[in-house]
Amino acid sequence: MNPSLIASAAAGGDLRHAFENVAYLVAAVLFILTFKGLSHPRTAVRANAMGAVGMLIAVVVTLFDRHILGYQHIVLGLVVGAAIGATMAVRVQMTAMPQMVGLLNGFGGGASVLVSGAALIDAARPGYVFEADPVQLTVATIAGGLIGGVTFFGSMIAYGKLEEWKFLKSLHFPGQHFVSAALLLTAIGLGVPIVGSLATDAAGVSTLSPEAAYWYWGVVAVASVLGVLSVLPIGGADMPVVICLLNSYSGLAAAATGFVLNNNMLIIAGSLVGASGIILTQIMCKAMNRSMTNVLFGVMEASAAQKSTDAVYARVKSAAPEELAMVFDTAQRVVVVPGYGLAVSQAQHAVRDLCSLLESRGVEVLFGVHPVAGRMPGHMNVLLAEADIAYEKVLEMDDVNARFPETDVAIVIGANDVVNPVARTDPQSPIAGMPILDVDKARTVIVVKRSLSPGFAGIPNPLFAADNTLMYFADGKRAILDLITAIKQS
């Protein structure tokens, strides 16, 4: 072959590689600006758009990769995936958003497992030329399979718990954590032969034994069991933290896959997701007054001294809309506490109308949102924003707790665990030590619920039987609409 043609091809390859890296850098900057913009509602929409543009750039540039020999399967995957994704996005209810996030975390981990495995199988074929350090490829493949396997199967268990599948509740056994530790060490041990499968011939060319693939799927199998056992013992009240942590795992798996493919964009994006997920997990743990170690390894049962549900609810007082309307006649400040029940009934627009009615009568109306309300960080904030409720009226837990003693009426709509005083009084409770919204300190508390059923933690709430509490048993949206009618007629 003509040496000048070889030199020209090499120069062209270098130019293409430089263009890819510049494009990936632009996409990475857009991703970072996206994270910054998502920190405030006023810039969140623009931030989402920047993130979408960054991802579009990354995908388009990747499709020009010289290793792609045909686009038929890629196009087919895009069409099928887009159809499934669009259907899920349109049909999923806001109340099921945590489950969807859990599934997407799992799919990210599963993709890392498959891509890393395919790359390893490709590297084991005769005549394969390593473009990156062979040790880097094998070690990163092990990491991708291990973290991806844990992420996928852990996310499936988290999904089942969020769906409240009965057979997944409180499944744990003595010594389970030691078994999990043994599985982790076993998975790492199975990865050692993969690195050991590398060999270098007399010409200095590295080769990988086909047996490496068998060891890899062994790593994935053990990691899958580890993912199941890691999430099974974690209580339902801690699921928001678990979802955040699994999101971080999916990012780390993607970063490992980036080292497998020698793709800078995957490394950057995966690292961003992994780091942000860990930070969010820490924030969630702080909001629940729990350490990450306690969430992951502390299997907490309800206190043996816990009173029976009948005893707790012996003094519950219920009221009709007409009776409740009189409570607002002299109210100067009202705090609304949205919960999962508000999301289920889609009551956010009715709540906005109630807010407008009370404000027209000179009442100050605020909203108190707990960080884990709705089983997902930001769940309630999104619902309130959807109803065009001013962001300035939505207070964080510390700010609103300071105002409850001077609050005339606190309206709790479908919330349970996040307003349960047991968190302050029973050290053996599943929610012990979790900071709660101090609605019990308001002069009057109105709790809107369809029944006295327990929250996600599975324990009764003595707030419902407190002297200053009135229970309003009804669907959230119907209850607020009837209350609006009663107030207008009072």
Residue pairs with C-beta under 8 A, 6 or more apart in sequence:
13 66
16 64
16 66
19 61
20 61
20 64
20 65
20 264
21 264
23 57
23 58
23 61
24 58
24 61
24 264
24 265
24 268
26 54
26 57
27 54
27 55
27 57
27 58
27 61
27 265
27 269
28 54
28 265
28 268
28 269
28 272
29 54
30 50
30 51
30 53
30 54
30 57
31 51
31 54
31 268
31 269
31 272
32 272
33 47
33 50
34 47
34 48
34 50
34 51
34 54
35 47
35 272
35 276
36 47
37 43
37 44
37 46
37 47
37 48
37 50
38 44
38 47
38 48
41 381
41 385
41 391
42 391
58 265
58 269
61 265
62 263
62 265
63 71
63 74
68 74
88 100
92 100
94 343
94 346
94 379
94 382
94 383
95 340
95 343
95 344
95 374
97 376
97 379
98 162
98 239
98 240
98 243
98 374
98 375
98 376
98 379
99 159
99 162
99 163
101 243
101 247
101 376
102 155
102 158
102 159
102 162
102 243
102 246
103 155
103 159
105 151
105 155
105 158
105 243
105 246
105 247
105 249
105 250
106 151
106 152
106 153
106 154
106 155
106 156
106 159
106 246
106 250
107 152
108 151
108 250
108 251
108 253
108 254
109 147
109 148
109 149
109 150
109 151
109 152
109 155
109 246
109 249
109 250
109 253
110 148
110 151
110 152
111 148
111 254
111 257
112 144
112 145
112 147
112 148
112 151
112 250
112 253
112 254
112 256
112 257
113 144
113 145
113 148
113 149
113 152
113 220
113 253
115 144
115 257
115 260
115 261
116 140
116 141
116 144
116 145
116 148
116 216
116 256
116 257
116 260
117 141
117 145
117 213
117 216
117 217
117 220
119 137
119 141
119 260
119 261
120 137
120 138
120 141
120 194
120 208
120 212
120 213
120 216
120 260
121 213
122 128
123 130
123 134
123 137
123 208
123 212
124 197
124 208
124 209
124 210
124 212
124 213
125 210
128 207
128 208
130 137
130 206
131 262
132 259
132 262
134 198
134 206
134 208
135 195
135 198
136 259
137 259
137 260
138 194
138 195
138 197
138 198
138 208
138 212
139 191
139 195
139 259
140 256
140 257
140 259
140 260
141 194
141 216
141 256
141 260
142 188
142 191
142 194
142 195
142 216
142 219
143 252
143 253
143 256
143 259
144 253
144 256
144 257
144 260
145 191
145 216
145 219
145 220
145 223
146 187
146 188
146 191
146 219
146 220
146 223
147 223
147 249
147 252
147 253
147 256
148 220
148 223
148 253
148 256
148 257
149 219
149 220
149 221
149 222
149 223
149 224
149 226
149 227
150 223
150 224
150 226
150 227
150 230
150 249
151 227
151 246
151 249
151 250
151 253
152 224
152 227
153 223
153 224
153 225
153 227
153 228
154 227
154 228
154 230
154 231
154 242
154 246
154 249
155 227
155 246
155 250
156 228
157 168
157 227
157 228
157 231
157 232
158 231
158 239
158 242
158 243
158 246
160 168
161 168
161 169
161 231
161 234
161 236
161 239
162 236
162 239
162 375
164 236
168 232
169 236
169 458
170 233
170 235
170 301
171 232
171 233
172 232
172 233
172 299
176 229
176 232
176 233
176 299
177 297
179 229
180 226
180 229
180 230
183 222
183 223
183 225
183 226
183 229
184 226
186 222
187 219
187 222
187 223
187 226
190 215
190 218
190 219
190 222
191 215
191 216
191 219
193 211
193 212
193 215
194 212
194 215
194 216
194 219
197 208
197 209
197 211
197 212
197 215
198 206
198 207
198 208
199 206
199 207
199 208
199 209
200 206
200 207
201 207
230 296
231 242
233 299
234 242
234 295
234 296
234 299
235 299
235 300
235 430
235 457
236 456
236 457
236 458
237 288
237 417
237 430
237 431
237 434
237 455
237 456
237 457
238 288
238 290
238 295
239 375
239 456
240 284
240 372
240 375
240 376
240 377
241 281
241 284
241 285
241 288
241 290
241 292
241 295
241 372
242 295
243 376
244 277
244 280
244 281
244 284
244 377
245 277
245 278
245 281
245 292
245 296
247 273
247 277
247 280
248 273
248 274
248 275
248 276
248 277
248 278
248 280
248 281
249 274
249 277
250 273
250 277
251 269
251 270
251 271
251 272
251 273
251 274
251 275
251 276
251 277
252 270
252 274
253 270
254 266
254 269
254 270
254 273
254 274
255 266
255 267
255 269
255 270
255 271
255 274
256 270
257 263
257 266
257 270
258 264
258 265
258 266
258 267
258 268
258 269
258 270
259 267
280 377
281 292
282 292
283 371
283 377
284 371
284 372
284 377
285 291
285 292
285 295
287 370
287 371
287 372
287 397
287 434
287 435
288 295
288 371
288 372
288 431
288 433
288 434
288 435
289 433
289 434
289 435
290 298
290 433
290 434
300 428
300 429
300 430
300 432
301 428
301 430
302 428
302 429
302 430
302 458
302 459
303 426
303 427
303 428
303 429
304 428
305 426
305 428
306 426
306 428
306 429
306 459
306 460
307 460
309 452
309 454
309 460
312 460
312 461
312 462
312 464
312 465
313 452
313 460
313 464
313 465
314 465
315 465
316 452
316 464
316 465
316 471
317 465
317 469
317 470
317 471
318 470
318 471
318 472
318 473
319 446
319 470
319 471
319 472
321 472
321 479
321 482
321 483
321 485
321 486
322 486
322 489
322 490
323 470
324 446
324 470
324 472
324 483
324 486
325 483
325 486
325 487
325 489
325 490
326 490
327 409
327 444
327 446
327 470
328 334
328 358
328 361
328 363
328 409
328 487
328 490
329 490
330 408
331 358
331 363
331 408
331 409
332 362
332 363
332 364
332 408
333 363
333 364
333 365
333 366
333 403
333 406
333 407
333 408
333 409
334 358
334 363
334 364
334 365
334 366
334 407
334 408
334 409
334 410
334 411
335 365
335 366
335 367
335 368
335 400
335 403
335 404
335 407
335 409
335 410
335 411
335 439
335 442
336 351
336 354
336 355
336 365
336 366
336 367
336 368
336 410
336 411
336 413
337 367
337 368
337 369
337 370
337 373
337 410
337 411
337 412
337 413
337 415
337 418
337 419
337 437
337 439
338 348
338 351
338 367
338 369
338 373
338 374
338 380
338 383
338 384
338 413
338 414
338 415
339 373
339 374
339 380
339 412
339 413
339 414
339 415
339 416
339 418
339 419
340 373
340 374
340 375
340 414
340 415
340 416
340 455
340 456
341 347
341 413
341 414
341 415
341 448
341 449
341 450
341 476
342 348
342 351
342 380
342 383
342 413
342 414
342 415
342 476
343 374
343 379
343 380
343 383
343 414
344 414
344 476
345 414
345 475
345 476
345 477
345 478
346 477
347 413
347 414
347 476
347 477
347 479
347 480
348 383
348 384
348 386
348 387
348 389
349 387
350 476
350 477
350 480
350 481
350 484
351 387
351 389
351 413
351 480
352 387
352 388
352 389
353 480
353 484
354 480
354 483
354 484
354 487
355 365
355 389
355 393
357 484
357 487
357 488
358 365
358 487
359 365
365 393
366 393
366 394
366 395
366 400
366 403
367 384
367 389
367 393
367 394
367 395
367 400
368 395
368 397
368 400
368 401
368 404
368 410
368 437
368 439
369 380
369 381
369 384
369 394
369 395
369 396
369 397
369 400
370 380
370 397
370 415
370 418
370 419
370 436
370 437
371 377
371 396
371 397
372 418
373 379
373 380
373 415
373 418
374 380
374 383
375 456
381 394
384 394
385 391
395 403
397 435
397 437
400 437
401 437
401 438
404 410
404 437
404 438
404 439
404 441
404 442
405 441
405 442
407 441
407 442
407 443
408 442
408 443
408 444
409 442
409 443
409 444
409 445
409 446
410 439
410 442
410 444
410 445
410 446
411 446
411 448
412 419
412 439
412 445
412 446
412 447
412 448
412 463
413 448
413 476
413 479
413 480
414 448
414 449
414 476
415 437
415 455
416 449
416 454
416 455
416 456
416 461
417 423
417 431
417 434
417 436
417 455
417 456
417 457
417 459
417 461
418 434
418 436
418 437
419 436
419 437
419 439
419 440
419 461
419 463
420 431
420 436
420 455
420 457
420 459
420 461
420 462
420 463
421 436
421 440
421 461
421 462
421 463
422 429
422 431
422 432
422 459
422 461
422 462
423 429
423 431
423 432
423 433
423 434
423 435
423 436
424 436
426 432
427 433
429 457
429 459
430 457
430 458
430 459
431 457
431 459
439 445
439 463
440 463
440 466
440 468
440 469
442 468
443 468
444 468
444 469
444 470
445 463
445 466
445 468
445 469
445 470
446 469
446 470
446 472
447 463
447 464
447 469
447 470
447 471
447 472
448 472
448 474
448 476
448 479
448 480
449 464
449 471
449 472
449 473
450 473
450 474
450 475
450 476
451 473
452 460
452 464
452 471
454 460
454 461
455 461
463 469
464 471
472 479
472 483
474 482
